[in-house]
Amino acid sequence: MTATALRTYQENTIQATRDMAIQGKNRALIVLPTGAGKTTVAAEMIRRMIMHGRSVLFGVHRQELAYQAKNRFLQFNIPCGIEMAQQKGSHMPVTVASVQTLLRRPFISKDIVFVDEAHHSVSNSYMKILKPYIDANRYVYGLTATPYRLDRKTLGLVYQDVVSVTSNRELIKQGHLVEARYFAAQEAIDMKDVHTLGGDYNPQEMFMAANKDVLYKNLVENYMKYCPNMERAIVFNATKEHSKITAQKFIEAGVPAMHLDCDVKSSRRMEILEMFAAGVYKVICNVSILTEGYDLPAVHAIILNKLTKSRCLYMQMIGRALRPSEYKEHAIVIDHSTNVLDHGFIEDEDEFEYDIHKMKKKGPKKDAPAKVCPGMKDGVPCEAILHAAIMECPRCGYVFPTREKEEKEGEFTEIVKLDFRKTKIKIPLPVYLRKPYISMTRDELIEVAEIRSYKKGWIWNQLERQKNTSSPIFN
């Protein structure tokens, strides 16, 4: 077995993991951004481990990921087998298995366990699998780009510490990832009648809110606007029906598109993805299929045709377009809801610190106040959102007069490296909330306060003003 040349941050990740083991921490969560080569790091670690006679179990949560991992390990000349369906690979030095298989079959005794997409580690099914290894004090290493959970369960239930040596921002600077340019629709999906289900938005209710001709028309138009050469794009949708309709709208507009969901047979799914990779299809509309483990550098654009409360899911979706490829200078993110406003920018992820026991973000560094560019680009309003200190717009070249504080609204806004939650700019409100505060109900004021992070006292002040303006003198 021969070593493969690693990037500096990959080698540093392995060294940091080794240092933790020397300190007696044999369960580490390895955090590497999407596109940083988590499987490559794992493969080199495993190569070194089996050279010292250790046996390894590599757990994944989908069948396709098992074959993907095995193929990567074979490139490192690692003897491995798959334990799944009719395949019996538990006797090999390295065994790759899906969670579903591990739940159904007898315990596979290995010295070391790797958990792919390790943010799933504390779910009931994973805990059932991992508990025997933890109780036996075996080495357990988790791999993830997104150490968040919507249910807020702490990953410290499994892991003792975090290894995180690089970030999206650093990888973009080094050229290992491309930066993202964000475009957010002012007229977003109206979510007022969409409730929460299982910690995230109810997908069927979200589909009902998004199932409007004008929204489908805008979605296709925006793809054509920001991907004029029909660059390959992945569209994430709320439901299967939503995805199928969206794909059909692209086809009707002359854009080769296809739909994918979990009901599409594995062989057909692979065929569709191969045709997408070859450029036969330009757009793939999917539901929860291409969020994890799908690697195609040629993907240029991500279209968020749904809203999620999950920062993990949000980062995974955008991550599909961050890998460099020929002719791709940057990734395009077209947000047809308020995901970017809710979760911030993937480039700023390095400003968050992780507490393995709480797994709560300690808070990003505060960005400067922002302003909206009033210039024009290609005959339409530029509307790039920029840091206040920038005096010349990098998108359209507009030069700001001293102390100008103009804001203009339009159909789309390009968002340039800005955390809306920490700036003084007002977050655009949904259409149904765009009215004077004095005419809002208490519930509507509460919703505005939540969107714009106003304190509770603001709601009370608005209600008091409503009382004071009820006099006939103001009518």
Order of alpha helices (4+ residues) and beta strands (2+ residues): alpha-beta-alpha-beta-alpha-beta-beta-alpha-beta-alpha-beta-beta-alpha-beta-beta-beta-alpha-alpha-beta-alpha-beta-alpha-beta-beta-alpha-beta-alpha-beta-beta-beta-beta-beta-alpha-alpha
